[in-house]
């Protein structure tokens, strides 16, 4: 079976917010899917809810005309997990973040799903090697960490376990690209990449509020309109290179002096600055910056920022939080 014909059928175990989003994505791609939850009635309720949500999306122009009908035709509520995975080529587990619950679900999946089926967990933080211990066939198991709402957020972290077949990883990448996602294979550690960074940022944001430096509203506005404004275009390493790694090193020293060792200069940053790789202005930092390409990169950056600001000005009046608060 060619990659464009796979999977013929998908099972989604866990019919909550994420599971419903998966069902929309697969059905719109023409891939029939079955959703299952603790019982058949819960699955039916979830299916009805995702169809109602699709109608709202279509009315708002987020889905094309007739796409709600495609979702309605492509999604079935299964009476049980066993019924959902029977005959499935690809199974996504999206149950609660409890290892005992997941262990129980994997036992059911492996007993009822075909041997050919790839099994993926949407866990947001549990290392895949820990979950793989619960499976008799870990070679067909991997993590695919989607982000809420999965219909619209493009990135999916792909996390192989220690015994995952490389062909399974490649097949997952091909499928996700077919669905319009941006898969990135990352290492197997708690929180993977996105949540490790996101939760570290949230911890610091919470401390800023708890220490009285700013309110939650002020923190959100600062983040949204400062470094958050740049993140659609550049990741943290490229932003650091453009700012100057020597500038970052100096800022870390100031922060460490006031806030403690959690702000110690990262060893990679210190090594680069000591070696003269202080970023774009020096021709290299975490990345190489050829001098002849720098003006083009800067022009692209500036044009992107201007375009984003215009887009935000257009969207701001429709932000219900802004209407309610007059701030964000």
Order of alpha helices (4+ residues) and beta strands (2+ residues): beta-alpha-beta-alpha-alpha-beta-alpha-beta-alpha-beta-alpha-beta-beta-alpha-beta-alpha-alpha-alpha-alpha-alpha-alpha-alpha-alpha
